[in-house]
Amino acid sequence: MGALMQPRNDRSSSGKSPEELRATLGEHLEELRQRLFRIVGALVVGMVAGWLSFELVHEIMQAHAKTGFPPDLIFKEAFRSIEEAFFFKLKMSFYIALLLTLPFSVYEIWGFISPGLKPKEKRPFRVILPISVVLFFMGATICWMVLPITLGWFAGFPVDMDVEVIQDPGSLVMLMTKMILAFGIGFQMPLIVYFLSKVGIVSAEGLLRYWRHCIFGVFLLSAIITPSGDPAGMLALAVPLTALFFASVFAAKWSNKKALKEDDPLNNLD
């Protein structure tokens, strides 16, 4: 009966009272709010920079796109309403801001999640996050290089039909912007494969065993995320992704062998 008469312990197994847990949760939410506010603030500043540099960016993208056009293509641009120019400029400013603030946004997200990770858990992220940014810009660069080929492939059809092309000014540049973003996002796939292999969700050996299925998946993913949908754009994304896929699988396999060797107690004997 003495045990039944003891006062109830309101503390959790972690040693913190509900009030302390609520305070801790509130602090995390406040930190999350502040970091999101900084990300949004950076986006606003980036949009201002994008708005001011819009004419220069638009001129560069237009000139780059037209380098792949056939010389006998008759190409004109025209807005269908007076407000389209404003919204097109606003949309392009947002995409420019996303590109400019990407490293800062990744830094803020990492700053929020890193305190809750153990040192062993932080190690993969410290490698993955910088590589993720590098891969994004690598994909964007490759896309920039193949854009004239892709657009030239499309431009060949009106020439064959002997017709003029009258297009919204926003549609061409937005297609280029979406392709650049698609390539940057698509280049994260090998990193995801490496991470899943490191945490044990998939195995490097299993991926190598079914490499034909994986390559088919890479080409299917490339066809889905490539906005233009043309063969040139799909191959430009699928070929380097396939190489990066195998590189990430072999890197994960080597890393796992190294970790097993370090964890072997026989290797830790003096």
Secondary structure, 3 states (H helix, E strand, C coil): CHHHHCCCCCCCCCCCCHHHHHHHHHHHHHHHHHHHHHHHHHHHHHHHHHHHCHHHHHHHHHHHHHCCCCCCCCEEECCCCCCHHHHHHHHHHHHHHHHHHHHHHHHHHHHHHHHHCCHHHHHHHHHHHHHHHHHHHHHHHHHHHHHHHHHHHHHHHHHHHCCCEEECHHHHHHHHHHHHHHHHHHCCHHHHHHHHHHCCCCCHHHHHHCHHHHHHHHHHHHHHHCCCCCHHHHHHHHHHHHHHHHHHHHHHHHHHHHHHHHHCHHHHCC
